Amino acid sequence: MANVTYDLLWRETMRDLLDMLELDPPTDEDEEEAFQHFSYLYIKYVQIFKNLEDCYDQHVHPQKRLDVKEVLEAVIGRMLEIKQYLTNLSGLKFINFDDILVDLKLIPETLELPVPRYFVDERQKDLALREKLVQTLIAARDADKEPDAEAENQGMSIDDAIRIIQVNERGRQGNQRARFMKEIRKQEELEKKMRDVGQPETDPDSAAVVIQKLFRGFKTMKQARQMREEELVFIGMKEPEPKPREIDPMHRQDEIRSRRKIIQAQNKDEYEEALVNIRRKIYDDEGVDMREQMMDKIRQWFVAFREQNESFPDYPDEDVGGSVFIFDPPPVLEEEVDEDEGGKKDAKKDDKKKDDKKKGADEEEDEGANELPPSEFVLKMQSCTEKFCSVWQDRDESQNFAQKYDAELIREALRPGVRDEIRIKEVDAVMREELENLKLAVEKGKKKGKKKGKKKGKKGKKGKKGKGKKGPKDLTPDRTMDSLIKELVDKDILKLPPKVGISDYVGHYKNLDAIEQKALDPVIPEPSMAQIRQVVVEQLILPLGSLAVHQKAPYVNKALLYGPPGTGKTLLANAISRETGSNYIDLSARNLDPGGAGSGKIKYPDKKGANSAVMMLHIAFKVAKALAPSVMVLDEAHWTFLADKKKVKAQWPGEKPPSRFLKDFLKEAKFLKENDRILIVGTSHKPYLCEKGDLKKFNAFFKEFKLFLPLPDYASLQLLWRTLIARHGGGITDSFDLQTLSWICKTAGYTAGAIDAVVAKVLTQRRLQRLPVKPLSHTEFVPHLAKVDPVFKDEYDLFQAWTTKNNPQGKPEEKPKKAEKADKKGAKKKK
């Protein structure tokens, strides 16, 4: 696409954003109307977010990209605020917008949230260097390991290999000979039949008519078949055939995008170089005039102050900004002027207000809980739209075809900074000395030997430091960050996650979510896989990937993903790390204790010292904070919190109890601050193992975010089969019965992981080579499905019961407030 395309998209999106700012925040007081209004705002903000993300990814003008990113992060923050408000208002983690989408004539895929590409693209060099470093450390670690004797003895002997080859070759020759003999017999039978019947003489005209009839029939059938295929593709009942790479428009679009990325990098380098050169030129050309103007302004302030107070002022101290107070004095508030006049009137109304507060206390509490607080992101979007209208909307760029930087805009942006630099470093020092000389001259003229007064700035007492939480003691003050990283890599704690994305969690939306929710009310239906993907992007990926969003938008730093094995818990944890470019630190109990009893493979076995769990956790959290963003994974998190000795002894295969470092882990996690971009992700396929005290700690730690991953529904299963077969190199024809396979998996309870394992077993290298001769059939997958254990109903009921008890959705039933007040009054009387 051309530069004009993204310019037009940016302008249209900013116009839409202006329209949204007129409706945000709404004035609706009714709860249902407010919910509908905010739902509409959320959908529109999602559309604006997608357009702005596309603009930022493909714009090549460096200054436009900076402005687009600024408004993009504000839109992301506002979108997350509205979604959090809707969640609090409804009590549901998964909100269905089916009714509003129908009114707006939009499809459910409109709500699909892409992960912003700049999370990784802007840190591509740093991530490549980090990955190379970790790979180098892993290679050095593996080179030092002794080869495993058992693995060497697992190979096949030469005699066994020769025997297998002989058996296969004899079978191949036998099949070929049988096929050849069958063709010979068929030919002999045909010749014998022709001899018995006798070959009649053929008329050339009748033969020509037969040939024409067959050819016309074949041609007509071919055209009808082609029209049918085109119609099925058009209505979405069949996937289009893959086009050659040379003429595929998607491939061409990817090439154009990659070329634009190269131009982006070139323009950005030129822009950063121009910032330095233009700043120096402004200082050289305009610095003298700026200095003289500021000094004249300060001298006028000296004279004006002396005329009013009959003495010269004290020069503002550097701690309060120096002379900035002279150029930008703080505004005088009208409230301060009218305080005395309105004080008496307010005093008379105090008694009435107290009575009104007692009467309407319950109503205010209800309304306050549902009110959306004022948003800084809305103010940011307003300032961005004003800047767009004043700078870019009517700007003529007909002569800037290459979309290079604009030097005049750089000068306007840099002048205030150069002015402040001159004021602080040069003007303040000169004018402070000049003021002292003026005071001395006045004192000598009056012949008074009074000592100079102390500066006002030094009178105030230093403010006391806040009582915030004291951070943990640094146990490794003398060690470098490289040595800490090397230790974590050597212990296989700092890893490189698999190259997966959030799009690998495949699943469809349910088109009847809202209807199903109303029909099952008060029972809340299970979310679709697309809704789970959307929640993970909103609450885990977006706040972690953007520093500006993380600082002001709602976020969580501890999340639990639980569900049956194979539902995608580990995949989502890996995708979060990859999509945000985060470090992947594995603190799972099995990773720290991978061997059985007496194996000696346990990591950090000591209670104290350099080889203790305390030291390991300190190093892990220190590296995670220094190289943020970071994802710390607790795979099978229930083991980490399980302290029941009977269950541990019966089911834990490790050498030491898995909860041996829980106390120190909770202590380190407690010291995480708001600015720490660290996400602790726990996965569990047996959360119900934790009971009583263990369950209390488990729920308290993951109270912010718990997400149940259900079995895929019928529509998602169809998409899963198509996607996984294509991912393993296969293809589906019209004769492939996809519906039957999906229905078998739906009724039996197979997970996406089980389906992936079955597809991998069927589509071997040999089978892929035979696909042109023998297309895939659904019957090939059924025997392998029968060998895989599904998720049985009893096991799935355990998850649903645990979810109902420990991760409920919907508004909790509250005790009527009148009854609460009556109980309180009765208790007071008894006392």
N, C-alpha and C positions, 0 to 999 in steps of 0.2 A: 504494500500500500504506500501511497505518496504521503509527504508531510502534510499536505492540505487535508487529507482524510482525517488524520488525528487532530488537526487544529479544529476542524468542524465538529468532531466528536467532543472535544474539550469544551467548545463554546456551548453546544447543546446541553451537555451535562451541567455546566455552571448555571445555565438558565433554569434547568430543572431544580438545581440546588437552591436557587433564589426562591423559587415557588415553594419548596419545602420549608425554608426558613420562615416564611410567612405563616405556616401552619404549626410551627414548632416553637415553643410548647403550646399545646391546645388549651382552650378555656373550658373544656367539658368538665362538669362536676359529677355527672352520673358515672358510676363505675363501668357499666356496660358500654356506654358511649365512649368513655376514655379508652377502654380496651380496644374497641373497633378503630378508634382514631390512631392510637399508637401502633396497632397492627398495620394499618395502611402506611404510616410513616416508616415502619420497619421495612416493608416490601420495597418502597421507593428508595430508601437509603441503600438497600442491597443492590438495586439496579445502578444507582449512582456510583457505588463502590466498585462494581465490576467495570464500568466505563472508565473511571479514573485510573484504576489499576492497569487497564489496557493502554491508556494514554501515557502513563508514566513509564510503562515498559517499552514503548515504541517511540516516544518523542526523542528527538536528537538534539534539540535546542537546550543547552545546559541550564539557562535561567528559567525557562518554562518548566523544566523537570523539577527544579527546586520548589516552585510555586505549586505544581501539581502534587508533589509529595506532601507538602504542608497541609493542603486541604484533604488529601487522601487519608492521612492519619487522623485528622479531625473527624472525618466521616466514619472511619472504623470505630473510633472511640464512642461516638454518638450512637452508632448502630448497636454496640455492645451494651451501652447504658439502657437503651430502649428494650432490648431483649431481656436484660436483667429485671427491668421494671415489669414487663409482661409476665415473666416467670414468677415474681413475687406476688403479682396481682392474682394470677390464676392458680398458683401453687403447683403448676406443672412444669417439668423440665422440657418436655417436648410439646410445643404449641402448634396446633394445626390451623393453617390459614386458608383452608379450602374454599370457604364461602367468599372471602375477599378476592382470592385468585380468580374465582369464577366471575365475580362482578367486574374485575379488571381485564377479563379475557386473557389470562396468563396461564401458563402451564406450571406444574409443580417444580420442574427443573429451574424455574426462575430463582428459587431460593437456594440453589446450589452455590456455595461460597468457595471461590477459588483461593488458594493460598497465594498471597502476593509474591511474585517472582523476585522482587528485590531483596527479600529476606536472605536469599543465598547469592544472588547475582552481585550485589554490592560488596560481598565479602568473599568473592570467588578466590582471589589470590591468597588470602589468609587461610581459607578452608583447605585449599590445595596444599599449602605448606604444612598445615597441621596434619593432614592425612598422610602426606609423605613422611613426616616425622614419626607418626605412629606406626606406619608400615615398616620403616627402617628398624624401629625398636622391636617390633614383633619378629622380624626376620632375624635380628641378632639374638633374641630370646630363644627362638626355635633352633637356631644353629648350635646353641650351647647345650641343648637337651640331648640326652642319650637316646639312641634309637630303641624303640620298643621291641623286645625279642618276640613277643607273642604276635605282633603285627607282621614280622618278617616270616614267621612260620605259617601264616595263614594263606600263603600263595599256593597255586596249583602245580603239581609236579608235571614234568614233560610227558611222561607216559600217559597220565590222565588226559592231558590236553590233546595228544595224538589220537587217543581212543575216541574222544568226543568228536574230533574232526572227521575221523573215518566213518563213524556212525552217521553223521549228518551227510557226508558225501555219498554214501551208499543209498541213503534214503532219497537224496535228490536225483540220483541216477535212476532209481526204480520208478519214481514218479514221472520222470521224463519219458522212460520207455513205455510205461502204461499209457500215457497221453498219446504217444506216437502210434501205438498199436490200435488204440481206439479210433484214431483218424483213418487208419488203413482199412479197418473193418467197415467203417461207415462208407468209405469210397467204394469198396467191393460190393456192398449191398446196393448202392445206387446204380452201379454198372449192371448188376444182375437184373434189377428191376427194369432198366431201360431196354435190355435185350429181350425180356419177356413181353413187354408191352409193345415194343417197336416204336421207333422215332418217327412221328408224322412230319410231312412236309409243311414248312411254315410259309404263310403268305406275307410278303414284305409290307403290304399296306396294313394288315391287321397287327403285325408286329410293331409297326410305327405307332399305331393308335394306342397299343398297350403301353409302350414306352412313354408317350406323351401323357397318358392318364396317370401313370405312376409319378412322373416328374412334376406334373401340376399338383397332384395330391401332396407330394413331399414339400413342394415350395409353399403351398397354402398352409400346411401344418407347421412349417418352420416359422412363417410370419405370425400365425396365431400364437405359437408358443412364445415368440419374442415379445409380442404385444402383452401377453399375460405376464411375463416376467417384468416388463417395464411398469405395468400397473401395480403389481405387488410391491415393487420397490418404491413407487410413488406414494402409496398409501401406508408405507412403513411395515408391511407384513413380511418383507424379505430384505436382507442386507444387500447393497449393491456389490457387484463383483469388483475386486481390487484392480485398480488401474495400474498400468506400468509406471515405474518410478519417474520416468522422464516426463510424462504428461499428467501426473497426479497433481492436482491443484494444492492439496495439503502439503505435499513435499515442497512444492515451489514456495508456498507461504512460509514454511520453516526456513528455507534458504534466505528469503528476504528478511525475516526477523533476525537471523544470525548476522547478515550484512549490516543491518541497522544497529546491532549491538556494537559492531566494530566502529561505526561512525560515532556512536555515543561516546565511546571511550576516547576517541581522538578529540572530539569537541570538548569533552570534560577536561582533558589535559591542557588544551589551549586556554580554556576558561580559567583554570587555576593559575596558569602562568600569567595571564592577563591581570588577575587580581593583584599580584605582587607588583607588576610593572606600573599599572595605573595608580595604585596606592602611592608608590614612590613619586610618580609624576605629580599627583595632587599635592603631596607634601612640598615638593620643590616649587611648583607654580603658584599655589594658593596659600601655602603655609604662612608666609609673611603677612598677608592681608588678614587671615584669620586671627593671627596673634595680635595685631594692632587693634582690630575691632573688639576682641575680647578684653584687652587691657583698657581701652577707652570706656567700655561698658562698666568694668569694675571700678574705674576711677569715678565715674558718674555716681555709682552706688556709694562710694566713700563720701562724696560731697553731699548727696541727698541725706545720708544718715547723720552727718555732722550738723546739717541745718535743722533736722528734727530733734536731735538729742544733745546737741552742743558738745559732742565728743565723737571721736572716730570709733568704728565698730571693731570687734575682734574678728580676725579672719577665720572663716569656717575651717574646722579641722579636717584632715585627710580622711579620718575614719567615717565622717558623715558625708563624704563626697567632695569636699573642698568647695570650689566656687560654683559647683553645679546649682547650689541653693540660690545664688545670685541670678543666674540665667533662667532657671525654672523654679520660681517660688511656689510653695505648696498652696493650693486654693483654700480660701476661707469658706468654711461650711456655714450654710444658713442656719443649721440646727444650733450651732454654738451661739449665734446672735440672738436667736429667739428662745434660748433656754430659760432666761429669767422671766420673760413675758408669759411663757406657757407653763411655768412651773406651778403656779397657783391653781390653774384650771385642771391640770393633771392630778393634783392632790385631792381635789374634790371628787374626782371620778374613780379613785382607787377602791373605795368601799363597794361601789356598784360593780366594778370589774371583778372583785373577789367573789361576789355572789354569782355573777354570770359564769365564772370559771367553774364553780362547783356544779352548776346545773349542766353545763355542756362539756364536762370533762371527757365523758365517754365518747361523744361524737367527735371531739378533736383528736382523740387517740386513734379512732378508726380512720379518719380522713388523713391524719399525718402519716399513717403507715403506708398509704397508697399514693402519696404525693411524690412526684419525681423532683428531686432537688435540682436547683439551678445548675446548668451544665457549662463547664468551661469550654467544651468542644463546640457548643453552639456559638459562643462568642468568637471562638477561633474561626469557625466557618464564616461568620459574618465579616470578620476582618479580611479573610481570604477573598471573599466575593467582592468586597469593596476594592481591594487591590487589583483584582482581575478587571473590574469595570474601568478603573482609572488607568491601568497600564496596558492591558493586552486586548481589550475588546475592540477598540478602534485603531489599533496600531497598524501602520502600513508596513508590511514585510515583503512587498513585491520585489525588492532588490536583495533580499536575503534568502536566496533559493537554497543555499547550503545549510541554512539554519545554524550559523555561527553565533557567537556571543554578541550582545549589544553593549558597546563600550559606554554609551551614555547612561544606561541603567546601572552599570557598574560604578560609574562616578557618583551617581545619586545615592547609591547604597553605601559607598565607602566614605563620603564626605563627613557624616556624623562621627564615624570612628576616628578619622584623622583629626577632626576638631577636638574630640575628647582627649586624644593622645597629646596634642599640643597644649591643651588646657592643663592637664595633670602634670606633665613632665616639665613644661617651660613656663607657662603663664602664672600658675599658682606660686611657684617658687619666687619669681620676680616680684609679683604683686604683694606677696606676704612680706618680703623684705622692704618694699616701698612703703607699705602701711606702717611698719615699725619705725622707719625713718621719719614719716609724717608725725607720728605720735611723739617721738623724741624732740622734733622741731617745735611742736606746740608746747611741750612741757618746758623747754628752754625759754620760749617766748614768754610764758607766764611766770617763769622763775619759781616753779614749785617743785620741790624735791620728792614728789610722791612716787612711790614704787609702782611699777606696772602691775596691774591686776593679773591674777591667774587666768589662764584660758578656760573658757567655759567648757570646752570639750573634755577637759581632764577632771572636771568636778564629779562627774557621774561615776558611780560604782560599777564595777564590772558585773555583768549579769551572771547569775549562777547558772551552772550547766544543768541541763535537764537530767532528770533522774532516770533516763532510759535504761534498758537492759544492758548490763555489762556483757561485752562479747567474750567468747571463750578464750582462754589463754593460748597463746601461740606456742605450740610444742616444737616447732621446727623453725626457729628464727634464723638459724645459720645456714639453712639449706636453700639452694636455688630452686626456681620453679622447674627447670629442666630435670633436676634430679628427682623431684616429686613426681613429675609426669612419667619418668622412666620407671620408677618403682611401681606405679599403678599399672603401667603396661606390662611389666614383668610378671605381676601377680594376676594378669588378665582381668583387671577391674576396669581400666579405661580401654574401651574397644571402639572399633569402627562398625557402626550398625549396617545391616544390609541396605542396599540401594532400593528402597521402596518409598512410595509416596502415599498420600492420603487417598488418591484415586485407585490404589490397589485394593482398598476395602470396597469391594464391588457390591452394589445393591440398588434397588429401585425405591421410589416413593410409593406409598399406598395412596391410590387416587380417591379412596373413600375414608380417609382418616377421621374427618370430622363426624361423618355419619356413624361410623363404627364407635366413636367415643360417646356419642349421644345414646346409641342403642345399648351400650354396655354400662352406662352410668348407673351406679357409682364406681363400677369396676373400670379401671383405666386400661386400655388396650396396650399391647406391646408396641414400641416404636419400630418404624421401618429402618432398614440399614442406612438409607440415605439421610434420615433424621439423625442417626447416631454420628454419621460422618459430619453433618452440619454442626452438631453440638461440640464435637472435638475441635473443629476448626475455630469456632467462636470462642470457646472458653479456655482452650489450652494452647492452640497454635498462635492465634493473632496476638494475645497479650505477651506471649513469650518472644515472638519474633520481632516486635517493634518496641523500642525503648520508650518512645513518646506515648504509645498506647498503654504500656505497662505501668507508667508512672501515674496516670490519671484515670484509666478505665477500670471497671471491675475485673478482677483476675483471681485465680486460685494457684497455689503453689504445691498442693498435694491432691492427687487424683487417684481413684481406685477404679480399675476396669475388671469386672468379674463376669464369669459365665462359663458354660461347658467348654471342654478342650476343643480347639479348632474353630472357635468363633471369631478370632482375629484380635485377641488382646495384645499379644506380643507384636503383631504386625502394626497395630496402631501406635504402640510405644516407639517402635523403630521409625515409623513415619513422622511422628512428632519431632524426633531428633533430626531426621534428614531434612524435613521441610523448613525448619528454623535454623539449620546449620549449627546445632548444639552439640556439645560434648556428650558422649554416651558413657555413663558411669554405672556399672553393674554391681549393685550391692546385694544381690539375691543370696539367700541362705545357701542354696545349692552351689552357687559359684564360689562362695567362700569356704565351703566344705564339700568338695566334689567327690571325695572317695568314701569308702565304707569304713567301718570300725577297724582301727589298726593299720589303715593304708598309708598314713603319714602324709596325705595330700592336703590336709587342712591348712588354710592360710591364716596367719596371725593367731597362733594358738595361745600365746602367753596372756596373762592378765594385766601385766604392766610392762613398760619398756618399749623399745623400738619395734618389737614384733608382736604388739598387742592390738586388740580390736580398737582400743581408744586411739592409738596412733594412726591406724588405718582410716578410721572415720574422720579424724582431724585432717589428714592429708587429702582425702577425697573431697571434703567440703571446702578446703582451702583452694584446691585446684578448680573446683566448680565455680567458686566466686570470682577467682582471678581470670578465668577464661569464659566468663558468661557470654551467651546463654548456655545453660547446661541442663541435661535431663538425667536424673538419678533413678534407676529402675530397680524395683523390688519385685522380681519375678517370683511367683508363688508366695505372695506377701503373707499369707496366713501362717507360714512356717516361722517367719520372723517374729510374729506376735504370739505364737503358741508356746505357753509355758507349762501346759498340762503334762506331767511326767509320764503318765500312762499312755497318752496318745503319742507322745514323742517316742517312747520306747517301742511302741507297737508299729509305727508307720514311718518314722524318720530314718533314712538310710545312712545319715552322716556319722561322723566320728564324735562330735560334741553336740550338745543341745543347740538348736537353731536360734534360740532367743538369747544367746549369750551376750550379744552386743546391742540388745534392744534399748537398754537404759541409756547407754552412751549415744546411740543413734537419736533417740528422742531429745536428748539434751542438745545435740548439735542442731537438730532441726528446729528447736525452740528459738535459737539465736538467729534464724533467718530474718532479714529485714525486708521492708517493702521494696527497696531498690535492688535487692538481689534477684536477678533473673534466673532463678533455679526452680525447676519443676520436678517434684518427686512423684513418679508414676508407679503405682503398685498394680500388679495383675494377680488374679486368683481364680482357680477353678474349683476350690473347696473352701469358700469363706465360712461355711457353716461349721468347720472344725473348731473355730474359736468360740468359746462359751464363757459366760460369767465374766470374770475379771479380764480375761484375754479379749473377749468381745467388746468390753467397755473401752479398753485401750485402742482396739482396732477401729471402732466407730469414731472415737474421739480424734484420732489422728487423721482419718479420711472424711471428716464430717463435711468439709467444704464441697466435695465432688465425688459422688459414687455413681457409676454408670454400668448398668446391666446390659450385656451383649446377648440378645436372644438368637434363636435359630432363624435362618433366612426364610422368608415367605416364598410363595409360589412364583411371583414375578421376579424376585431377586434370584431364585434358583435358576430360572431360565437364562437370565443374564450371566450368572456365574458359570454355567456350563459353556455358553458361547465364549466367554472371555478366557476361561482356563484352557479350553481346547485350542483357541487361537494362540495363547501365550506359550503353549508347549509345541507349537508348530503345526497343529492340525487344522482341519477345516470341516465345515458342516455342509452337507448337501440337502436337497429337498426330501430325500428319502429318510433322513435322520430324524427319528421320533424324539424330539426334544421334550415334548409335553409329557410323555410317559416317564422319562428319566426324572423330570422335575417333580412329577407327582409321587413317584416312588420315594424320592428324597424327602419330600414334604411329609408324607404319612409315616415314614420310618424314623425320621428325626436325624438326618445326616447333616453335618456341619460343612462349612466351606473348606475347612482343612481336610476333612475326609474326602471330599470331592476332588480336591487338588491332588491328594495322594493317589486316588484311583486313576485320574487322568495321566499322571506321571507313569504309572505302571503299564497302562495300555499303550501310550504313545512312545514306544521305544524307538531307537534309531532305525531298527529294521522295519518297524511298522510305518514310520514316516517315509521311508524310501518306497514303500509299496502303495502309498496313498493314490498316485495317479492310476494305478491298475485296479486297486480295490478300495473304494471310498469307505469312510468310517460308517459303522452301524451302531445303533444304540445297544444292540445285543452284546457287543463286545465289553461293555462297561458293567452290565448287570452281574456277571459272576464275580468280578472284583469287588463290587459293592457288597455282595453277600459275605465277603470275608472281613469287612470292616465293621466294627461295633458302632452302632448309632448311639444317640443320646436317648436313653429309655425314659419313659414317662415318669417313673418314680424319681429318677435323678433330677429331671427337669422340674418336678414339683418342689424339690428341696430348694432350688434356686428361687422359684417364685415365692415360696413361703418366707425365705430369708429376705427377699426384696421387700415384701409386704411389711415385715417387722422392722427392718433396719434401714431401708431406703424408700420410705413411702412417698407418694406423690399426692398432690391435692392439698387443700387447706385443712389443717388439723381442726378437729371439733373443739371449739372453745366453750368454756363454761359461761353461761349468761352472766353479764357483769352485775346485774341487779342482785342475783343470788350471791355473787362473790361479796358485794358490799354488805349484804345482810349477814353473811357468815362472819365477816370482819367485825361488824358492830356487835354481834352476839359474843364473839370471843373477847372483845374489849370489856363488855359488861361483866363477863365471868371473872375476868382478872380484877 
